[in-house]
Structure formats: structure tokens, C-alpha cells
Amino acid sequence: MKFSGIKTLLLTLGFLAATAAGSLAQNQWIDSILPPDHLLENLPWMGEDGKIESKGLFDFEDIRGIGQKDLILIYRQSVPVNELDKPHNQTLIVCFYDSKLQKYVKNFEDEGGTIQWVKFIQGPDKKSLHLILQRDDLKGSQVLKGFAILNGSMKQVLEAAAPQIFSTFSGSQILCSSKESPKDTGGAEHVFSWDELKSRYSEGKSSGPAGWSGSSIAVPVAAAAPKPIVTPPPSALVAPSSPAPAVNAKHKAKNGWWDEPLDAQASLQKLKTEIVPQLVKDKQIPVMGQKAKAFFEAVADSGVKGKELASMRATYYAAVASATLDEGDAKGAAYYLKTVFQLQPDNPDGLAVKAKLKP
């Protein structure tokens, strides 16, 4: 995907706080880090008050403390609609911006069960950030993980597992208990603090019940060689429409929300005005993506091809951008708009949303 169609828009919004050259590369990050068939998911941020709030599909943070915005996001693989409620893996990715290459380079990823929350805390150098997250392990337990910059790369510096974990933060300390969020160190069953000599979080207090495992892990200081980045073909919520798979009766029975026989334009209007706004409001982005995917597969199977199909898909993404903007997420709206203008640069619905994004 190329983001050049909305480069000026993104810069105007202050979407990326970097130089003009860096911003150009930042607009192209999705090309090199996401697989072809993916669904971006909202980042569940834990605030200072312990409440978890979603603020968008991705974020930029100065993780290394060098005045350069790095990228963090979560995605999952696309699955059939009837499997959306089943346990699924989520992959968290952190990418560092390489000013010499003028692009984002994936530095590390962590895959596992659903991520409950993510949080950045200040590192001991008062500049870099430590990434702390909690996720399910798909076996009924929860895992607390921590990552920090060591020798220029993100390394795991904390791992604790238990049937249930409640965490709060006191400065650089992580306070954990198994029944409720501890208010202070005295009420915590486990306290993790940064150990400078070992370059990890070590447990200074453990008075909780049995069942906790791997309270802290040693991490080699030597930097691991980065994995090669393979550039996948462009992708987004809807899988590429060409070649379009055949849509049999069973597929339609599971995924078809449209009337039969299929009226492509009437169904697109329903998708645009009814389904998309409601599912965006309900934060059911994966469900929306699967409904759209099934619809466009059926449309392609009915014989709609080329520019006509691209125009319909652009209209869908414009509706997603509009609904996302209505929910107060300008960055998310800009993300969807870039797909609109890649599919159809003069799409009227997309241009209308773009106009609303202007200050």
C-alpha cells in the first residue's frame, strides 16, 4: 500500500511528529510489517487510574527516548464469521523508525492470547520506555510480560503467570495480586522492581498464593540478530478481491446478510449506512471486516470486476472512515482513508471524510 494519497492530510493533522522525510516513510509502514490477511485491533491502554481505554488501532511512542516516534500495534489473522467468538491469538508488534532507510523496521513481535492491556512506564534512564502488557494464555490463565530496550533492541525482561493477575503501578514498581488491584506495596502479593545488574525485573516481595510461575526471567544482554522483513502484498480489512473464491450456498448461509438474489448496489448501501456505523460504534471491527469480506467475495463471484468493484470497496472503506471519525478517532479514520484513495482517488465519500479531517 502507498500512503502518498493522504500524505499531506496526515501531516496537517499532526499524525506523525517527525521530520518531513521521516513522515514520508512513516506513511508507508504497513507495507513491510503486516501479513496479507490481517485485522488490526484496538490497543487497550491502561491509564494512570488503572482504567483500560481504547484510543485507536495503532500508536506512535518515543520508546527509545531519542526523540523519534516508534510504532506499536496489535493484529490478528482473519477468520470466518462463525469463528470470531472462539479464542484467538493476537500479535503485538513494535517497529523502530530507521532514519537512514527512511522506513519503519519491525524490531520485535509477541504472539499469544488476547491482550488485556498495554502500558508504557519510564525506564531507569528516565528517557526510554518499558512496555508492560497482560494477555491470556488460551489455557485459562493470564501472563504478565515486560519488554525493554537492551543494546538497541526490545528484549523480554519480565514474565509472570497465574490464573488471575491484577496489577497497579507505583513509579517503576509493578504491584500484583490475584484477587484485586493492590493499592500500595503493603497490599500487593508480588512486587516487581527493575534490577540494573541483571537487566530485568526481579521480585522483591512474594506473599501471594501458590500458582504463580516464572516470576521473572533472565534476559541475555547481547542483541539478537533482527529477523528479515518480508514485504507482503497490500492488504487491509477486506481480503484482495482477485482472484475471488467461489461462494457456495454453505458460505452464503453463514456469511450472507444480504437479500437473495444479490442486488450489489442496494446491499452496499445497507453496508454503508446500517452495518458499518453500528459495528464501529460497538467496536466490532473484526465482525465488520468479515461481513464486508463475504459481501465483496459474493459481488466478485456475481461478475462485478475491475474499476466497478474497486469503487464499491472504496465506498465501503469511506463509510468505515466516516464512522470511525464520528467516534472521535481521527487517526483511525486517516488509516482507512488511505485505502479509499488507493482504490479510487476521486471517491466522493472519501473526499467528504477527508474534508472533515481538515483543521
TIVO-117080 format. One record per residue (C-alpha): x, y, z. Coordinates in steps of 0.1 Angstrom, whole numbers, always signed. Each point is the difference from the previous one (the first is absolute). Layout:
<nodes>
     px     py     pz
      X      Y      Z
...
</nodes>
This chain:
<nodes>
     px     py     pz
     +0     +0     +0
    +11    +36     -6
    -10    +27    +23
    +10    +28    -24
    -37     +8     -7
     -5    +13    +35
    +35    +11     +9
     -9    +37     +2
    -31     -8    +20
    +19    -21    +26
    +27    +27     +3
    -26    +27     +5
    -17    -19    +28
    +33     -4    +18
     -5    -37     -4
    +38     -6     +1
    +23    +21    +21
    +32     -3    -21
    +18    +17    -28
    -15     +3    -35
    +23    -28    -13
     -8    -22    +29
    -37     +6     -4
     +1    -13    -36
    +15    -32    +11
    -24     -2    +30
    -29     +1    -25
    +13    -32    -16
     +5    -21    +32
    -29    -24     -6
    +16    -14    -32
    +29    -18    +17
    -14    -12    +34
    -34    -15     -4
    -10    -33    -16
    -24     +0    -30
    -31    -12    +19
     -2    +20    +33
    -24    +19    +22
    +14    +29    +20
    -14     +2    +35
     -4    +28    +25
    +28     +6    +24
    -13     -4    +36
    +20    +26    +20
     +1     -1    +37
     -2    +36    +14
    +15    +14    +32
    -32     -7    +18
     +1    -37    -10
    -29     +3    -24
     +4    -16    -35
     -9    +22    -30
     +3     -6    -37
    +13    +31    -19
     +5    -14    -35
    +15    -27    -22
    +36     +9     +4
    +22    +26    +18
    +34    +17     -2
    +22     +3    +31
    +36    +11     +6
     +9    -35    +14
    +37     +5     -3
     +1    +35    +15
    +18    +15    -30
    -27    +24    -12
    -12    -24    -28
    -35    -15     -1
     -1    -38     -1
    -31    -20    -10
    -21    -24    +21
    -30    -20    -12
    -20    -32     +5
    -14    -22    -27
    -16    -34     -4
     -5    -23    -30
    -33     +2    -18
    -24    -29     +8
    -35    -10    -11
    -29    +18    +16
    -11    -32    +19
    +34     -2    +16
     +2    +36    +13
    -11     -9    +35
    +26    -28     +4
    +33     +6    +18
    +25    +15    -24
    +36    +12     +0
    +10    +37     -1
    +34    +12    -11
    +15    +32    +14
    +26    +17    -22
    +25    +27     +8
    +18    +17    -29
    +29    +24     +3
     +3    +28    -26
    +33     -2    -19
     +9    +35    -11
    +27    -13    -24
    -24    -23    -18
    -29    +24     +6
    -24    -27     +9
    -13    -20    +30
    +18    -32     +7
    -16    -27    +21
    +21     -4    +32
    -20    -26    +18
    -34    -18     +3
    -17    -19    +28
    -28    -25     -9
    -24    -16    +24
    -36     +2    +13
    -21    +31     +2
    +18    +31    +14
    -19    +14    +30
    +20    +32     +2
    +33    +17    -10
    +19    +28    +19
    +32    +19     -4
    +20     +9    +32
    +32    +21     +2
    +33    -20     -1
    +27     +5    +26
    +19    +24    -24
    -31    +23     +2
     +0     +2    -38
     -9    -34    -15
    -33    -18     +7
     -8    -35    +12
    -30    -17    -16
    -21    -21    +25
    -30    -21    -12
    -23    -26    +12
    -15    -27    -22
    -20    -32     +3
    +19    -33     -7
    -29    -18    -16
     +0    -25    +29
    -20    +19    +25
    +29    +19    +16
    +16    +34     -5
    +35    +11     -7
    +17    +33    +10
    +29     +9    -23
    +25    +28     -2
    +23    +12    -28
    +29    +25     +1
    +26    +15    -23
    +33    -20     +4
    +29     +7    -24
    -24    +17    -25
    -26    -28     -1
    -32     -8    +19
     +7    -29    +24
    -23    -18    +24
     +8     +9    +36
    -30    -13    +19
    -24    -29     -1
    -24    -11    +27
    -29    -24     -4
    -30     -7    +23
    -37    -10     -3
     -8    +37     +6
    +21    +31     +2
     -9    +35    +11
    +27    +27     -4
     +6    +36    +10
    +31    +21     -4
    +19    +20    +26
    +28    +19    -17
    +21    -26    -16
    -14    -28    +21
    -26    -25    -11
    -24    -10    +27
    -20    -32     -5
    -26    -21    +18
    -23    -28     -9
    -34    +13    +13
     +0    +38     -5
    +22    +29    -11
    +24     +8    +29
     -1    +36    +12
    +36     +0    +13
    +30    -23     +6
    -15    -10    +33
    -31    -14    -17
    +19    -17    -28
     +7    -37     -1
    +28     +5    -25
    +22    +30     -7
    +23     +2    -30
    +28    +26     -2
    +27     +7    -26
    +33    -18     +7
    +27    +20    -17
    +27    -27     +4
    -21    -27    -15
    -18    +22    -25
    -34    -14     +9
    -29     +4    +25
     +6    -19    +32
    -25     -9    +27
     +7    +17    +33
    -31    -12    +17
    -20    -33     -3
    -27     -6    +25
    -28    -11    -23
    -16    -34     -5
    +16    -29    -19
     -6     -1    -38
    +23    +28    -11
    +28    -12    -23
    +30    +15    -17
     -1    +31    +21
    +29    +15    -18
    +22    -11    -28
    +36     +7     -8
     +6    +16    -33
    +33     -2    -20
    +15    +35     -4
    +14     -9    -35
    -23    +13    -27
    -16    -26    -22
     +3     +3    -37
    -31    +16    -15
    -23    -22    -20
     -1     +8    -38
    -30    +21    -10
    -21    -15    -28
    -22    +25    -18
    -35    -15     -5
    -25    +11    -26
    -23    +29    +10
    -28    -10    +24
    -26    +13    +24
    -32    -10    +16
    -14    -16    -32
    +21    -26    -17
    +10     +7    -36
    -28     -6    -24
    +20    -15    -28
     +0    -29     -4
    -34     -3    +17
     -9    -34    +15
    -32    -16     -9
    -29     +7    +23
    -20    -31     +5
    -34     -4    +18
    +16    -10    +32
    +23    +30     +0
    -30    +23     -6
    -20    -16    +27
    +27     +8    +26
    +11    +34    -12
    -27    +14    -22
    -19    +29    +16
    -13    +13    -34
    -32    -10    -17
     +0    -26    -28
     +2     +5    -29
    +29    +23     +7
     -6    +37     -8
    +36    +13     +3
     -8    +37     +2
    -29     -3    +24
    +20    -23    +22
    +30    +24     -1
    -24    +28    +12
    -11    -22    +29
    +36     -8     +8
     +9    +37     -1
    -29    +15    +19
    -10    -27    +24
    +25    -27     +7
    +33    +20     +0
    -12    +28    +23
    -15    -24    +26
    +30    -24     +1
    +25    +28     +2
    -20    +15    +29
     -1    -34    +17
    +38     -4     -7
     -7    -32    -19
    +27     +6    -27
     +8    -36     -6
    -37     -9     -5
     -4    +30    -24
    +31    -11    -20
    -13    -35     -4
    -35    +12    -11
    +17    +22    -26
    +23    -27    -12
    -28    -24     -5
    -20    +26    -19
    +27    +10    -24
     +8    -36     -7
    -36     -5     -9
     +0    +32    -21
    +31    -12    -19
    -15    -34     -5
    -31    +16    -16
    +22    +15    -27
     +8    +35    +13
    +37     +7     -7
    +26    +26     -6
     -7    +37     +7
    -36     -6    +10
    +10    -24    +27
    +28    +23    +11
    -25    +29     +2
    -23    -21    +22
    +28    -10    +23
    +12    +36     +2
    -35    +11    +10
     +0    -26    +28
    +33    +12    +14
    -12    +36     -2
    -30    -11    +21
    +23    -16    +26
    +22    +32     +0
    -31    +22     +5
    -14    -22    +29
    +35     -2    +16
     +2    +38     -1
    -34     +3    +15
    +13    -20    +29
    +28    +26     +5
    +28    -20    -15
    +17    +22    -26
    +31    -22     -3
    -22    -31     -7
    -20    +20    -25
    +32    +10    -18
    +12    -36     +0
    -32    -11    -19
     +1    +30    -23
    +33    -11    -15
    -16    -31    -13
    -29    +20    -14
    +23    +21    -22
    +21    -29    -10
    -31    -18    -14
    -16    +32    -14
    +18    +33     +3
    -31    +20     -8
    -25    -19    +21
    -26    +26    +11
     -7    -15    +34
    +37     -2     +8
     +5    +36    -10
    -28    +11    +22
    +16    -17    +30
    +34    +15     -9
    -16    +34     +1
    -13     -6    +35
    +35     -9    +11
    +15    +33    -10
     +5    +24    +30
</nodes>
